[in-house]
């Protein structure tokens, strides 16, 4: 429901590109997750940029999941 309204709002405003919409979507979704984590302090919230070259190492340090199990991810214009 929330995302549908966000999309409808972007269509009504008629401004911005498809990429702008998805950037707004990502930023809004990320903020909602952060707010959820702040309301549920018993959770461990880890946020690492996908393009950080040390991402797998950082996640391994917090979660003990071997860095070899974490795939490299390089989002960019190809995926928009």
N, C-alpha and C positions, 0 to 999 in steps of 0.2 A: 504494500500500500504506500509506504513512505516513498519508495523509489519511483513508483508510478506517478505520484504527485510531483516529484522533482522533475521527472521527464516531461510531464505535461506543462509544468511551469516554464521549462526551458523552451518548449515549442511555442507557447503563447508569447513569450518575450521576443521570440524570433531573432535573438542575438546569439552570437557564438557559433562555433563549429561543432561537429560531432566530437572532435577531440576535446574541446572545451567542456562539453557535457560529461565525458568520461573522466576528465580530470576532476571536475566538481563532484561527480559520483564517488570517486576514490577518496577524495579529501573528506567528504561528508561521512562516508562509511568508516574511515579511519577514526574520525572524531567520535562517532557513536561507540566504537569499540573502546576507545580510551575512557569515555564517560562510564561505560559499563564496568570497566576494570576498576575505576575509582569508587564505584558504588559497591563493589564486591571485593573488598580488600583481602579476602582469603585466597583469591586467585593470584597466580604469578603471571604478570603481563610482560612479555618481551617484545620489543620492537627493534628490528634491525633492517636497514635499507637493503633491498635485494641486490643492488649494484655494488654494495660494499664488498671489496675483495676479501675481507676477513669475516664475512657473514657466517660461513659454515663453522669457522673456528669459534666465533662468539656463541652461536647456538649450541655447539657442543659443550662449551663451558657452562652454560645454564641448564641444558637439558640432558646432557650425557649421550645424546644421539650422535653417533660417529659422523664426523664431517664428510666422510666418503658417501654417506647416505643422502647428503644435501646436494641437490642439483644446482649448477650455475644457472642463474637467470639474468638475462640482460634485456629487460623490456625497453621498447623504444618505438619509433614511428612505424615499424613493420607490424606491430601488434595493434595499432589503433585503427 
